[in-house]
Amino acid sequence: MRAPIKTFLREAEQRAFDPKHRRTLNFNIGQYNQKVPQGKAQFGDLEKARALAKNVKWHAMENLERYLLQFEERFTANGGKVIWAENAEEAAAAVLRIAEEHGVSHAVKSKSMVTEEIHLNAALEKAGIEVLETDLGEYIVQLEDSRPYHIITPIMHKSKEDVAALFHEKFGLPSDATPETVAGFVRNLLREKYRTAGLGITGCNFLVADTGGVGLTENEGNGRLSTTFPKVHVAISGIEKIIPSIHHLELFWPLLGTFGTGQKLTVYNSIFHGPRRADEHDGPEAMYVILLDNGRTDILANPRQRESLYCIRCGACLNACPVYRNIGGHAYGSTYSGPIGKVITPNLSGLTEFGHLSDASSLCGACTETCPVNIRLHELILDNRHEEVLQHVKTPMEKRIWSLWRRAMLNRAFMNVPSFLKRFFLRYFFRGAWGERRQLPEIEKASFNKLWRNGAV
């Protein structure tokens, strides 16, 4: 069995049967579920808005090259610089090059999943550049030398008591410190870092083609501070974040706010069109946008999986997924967890290593129902499973097991064997796979076929 599968199974079992973890995760997702209907109420016709958003993203992906080049032309005309990165290594190297050119020793970073994807913090620290997360949740993750647990809420798995204990250990705050106390402490700590940082790093929620703008959405104001004080601003974006027009933001920003956090609109929504102009007092002297591929064009080339590029990273599918709600985010072993992670990670990082993520799904369709851009997530998960078979990713043992299962299901004599033999077969051949913590299914005394012949049904 491959190491990633072993890690997934081990961590999934550990988390699923941890009562405190389940309680904390379900409480935090419950808070989200209470707020979402309030955000949805702002839409006169929510289904029409979702359909329109999907059509816009469909059009953008079908014309991706044209819109990316338009973005580059407009952004460059505004004084910015665009760097195309084929993979994670090229993107990280570009940031290091920029830091070296501008003599940067200290950077501040706003919340960004794409920087997690390219392991940017590790690359900067290896080069001797101090990098500080400025989103409170991401800062807590950084203190623990861990990874985000959720696309939107990095510490979805932590209670306020857990956070207080961490700050007591790291900084000597009272062990019963309130969230307000912790937030105030971090705010004071970050102020000096913003002022002295030579480089501000952000992700990107939307690339606006017709104006050459970088749309950034956040709730704490750290994104604006990270782009206002430092002399250099680097925004890193997956190429799929493109939208054709600035007018589409009036559709996507409310959808992202509602499905991401239950808000009608996220608190801070900013658009950056380049470095500070001569008549402006705030902003960076230089601004770069790194456009990251890192497997996205491979997804684009697959007509069945292309739809996954419509994702606006709201995290709603994670909150709806019964698997995520039980095992949390770290068990996935990848940057992107939940249903969208099960779809894109095998395509970005390879079916051989991460194909098992698509197997960890009930295919209930809750993810598809909740997606703000109507991505058919459960069908794409199923398609990944089909692709695993076509590419012969499955182990020989698994293939033999399914072959035997098929023969058994098509053999009436086997289906009608006495129930005690079926119980024996389950007990001695499937108990390990079924798991020690679950009861084996009960076998009826007679098969449906026998009951039907005897007139019992």
Buried (B, 14 or more C-beta within 10 A) or exposed (E): EBEBBEBBBEBBBBBBEBEEBBEBBEEBBEEBEEBBEEBBEBBEEBEEBBEBBBEBBBBBBEBBEEBBEBBBEBBBEBBBBBBBBEEBEBBBBBBBEBBEEBEBEBBBBBBBBBBBBBBBBEBBEEBEBEBBBBBBBBBBBBBEEEBBBBBBBBBBBBBEEEBBBBBBEEEEBEEEBEEEBBBEBBBEEBEEBBEEBBBBBBBBBBBBBBBBBBBBBBBBBBBBBBBBBBBBBBBBBBBBBBBBEBEBBEBBBBBBBBBBBBBBBBEBBBBBBBBBEEEEEEBBEBBBBBBBBBBBBEBBEBEBBBBBBBBBBBBBBBBBBEBBBBBBBBBBBBBBBBBBBBBBBBBBBEBBBBBBBBBBBEBEBBBBEBBBBBBBBBBBBBBBBEBBEEEEBBEEEEEEBEEEEEEEEEEEEBBEEEEEEBBEBBEEEEEEEBBEEEEEEEBEEBBEEBEEEEEEE
